[in-house]
Amino acid sequence: MINRLKIISIASIAVLIITAGCLRNNGSADKDKPATTTVADTAKAPSVTGQAPLASDEGKIESRLKGRWQRSDGNYLLQVFDVAADSTLKTGYYNPNPVNVESGEWTVQDGRLFIRVILRDVNYPGSTYVLEYLPGDEILAGNYFQAVDGVNYEVMFSRVK
């Protein structure tokens, strides 16, 4: 279990480093603008998770992503209602009350499934999750850009059964 958590941490750090680099605008993050990281940019990192590659069949992706996901460090809940063939996601976010979701998207790159969810609400002016689906562990792990303070956090969500 400890080795699995180390692997997840390494993968999350890789995503964090890539995402932080993508957020730079002339060397610094702009707190007044939403995060500009694309899911495709994040997916360019080499896989360090040791997870088996994922097929890009939308039906399989829908079954992997749909559902409720609880963040490991609090009462934050991400719910994926719909996974569309055009790479969009219909999602909800709760802390614990509903927070407006501006957009959600998914992509498969090099056999790895990524999602990006952008929040747009009071205290969430473009805060962004960029997460990788790790099938062996049934988790979403990656980066949360907290736009108010311009800070990135390593986060993990587990499926709520």
N, C-alpha and C positions, 0 to 999 in steps of 0.2 A: 504494500500500500504506500509506503514512504517513497519507493522508487517511482511509482506511478505519479505521485504528487510532485516529485522533483521534475519529471518529464513534463508535466502540465505547466509547472512554473517556468521552465525553460522555454516552452512554446509560447506562453503568455508574454514573457519578457521579449522574445523575438518580435511578436506582434506589436508590443508596446513601442519598441525601438523604431520599427518601421512606421508605425502610425505617428509617432512624435515627429519623425523626420518629414512625413508628408504634411503635417500641420504647420510647418514653418513657412512663413511668408517673409522673404528677405531676412532670414535668420531668427525670426521670433514668431510665436503664435499670436494671432490677432484676436483678442477676447471679444471684440465687437462683431465678429463674423462667425458663422457656423463652421464647424470642422469641415475641411475639404477633402479628407481622406476618402478615396474610393475603395470599394471592396476589392476591386482588381489590384490596386496598388498593394494592399495588405497581403493579398494572396501570393505575391511574388517571393515571399520568404521561403527558404527551404524547409521541408518538413522535418521537425525534430521530435515529433510525437511518437513515431513508430507505429502509427495507426495505419490500417489498410486503406488503400486508395478507395475513393467513393465513385460510384457510377453517377453520371449526370442526368439520369432518368428522373424527370420532375415528379413522377408518382412516388418514387422512393424518397426523394428529397422532401416531399410534402409529409410523408409519414415520419420522417426523422425530425422535422422542425415543428410541426403542428403540436400545440399543447401549451401547458403552463410551465414556466421555468422560474425557479426561486434562486435569487442571488445568495451566495454563501455567507455574506457578511451583514445581512439585515432583512427587512421586510420588503425588499424590492422584488416585484414580480413582473416578468416579461411574458406576454401571452401572444402566441402566433396563431391567428385565426384562419389565415388563408395563405397559400403559397401558389403564386400564379406563374404560368409558363413564360411570361415576359420578364421574369426575375424580380418581380415586386412581391412584397410581403404586406399583408394586412395584420397589424400588430396592435397590442395594447400594452401600456406600461403603468404600473401602480406603485405608489410609495407612501403609505398603502393606498391612498386615494388616487384616482385616475390622473394621469399626466398626458397632455396632448402629444401624440406621435405625428411628426411632420411627414416622415417617410420611412419605408423599410425596403430593403432589397437583399437578394441572395445571389451568390455566384459559386460555381465550382471551378477551381483552377488547380491544375496538376493533381487532380483527384482529391482535393481538399475542399470542403464546403464552408463558406464564410457567409455571415450576414452582417448588415449594417443597419442600425436603427437610429434615426435622428429625432430628438425630442425638441418640441418648440412650445414652451409654456412659461408661466411665471417661475422664475428661478431655474429654468431649463432653456436658455436662449441658444439652442443649437447644440446642446449636450449630445454626445454621440457614443454609441456602442459599436465596436467592431469586434466580432466574436467568431471563433472557429468552432464548428461542431466536431466533437471528438467521439466517434461512434463506439469505441470500446468501453468508454466510461459513461456514455449518455450525458455528456455535459457540453455546455457552451462556454468557452474560455477565451479571454482576450483583454481588450482595452476599453475603458470608459473614459472619455474626455469630458470633464466637468467644466462646462463653458464659463460659468460665472467667475471662477478663480483661474481658469486656464490651466488646470492640472489634469494629468493622466493617472488613472488607477488601473492596476491589474485586478480583473474580476473573474468570477466563475459562477455559472448558473447550473443547477441540477434540475432535471425534469421532475415535476410534481406529479405523483401518480394518483 
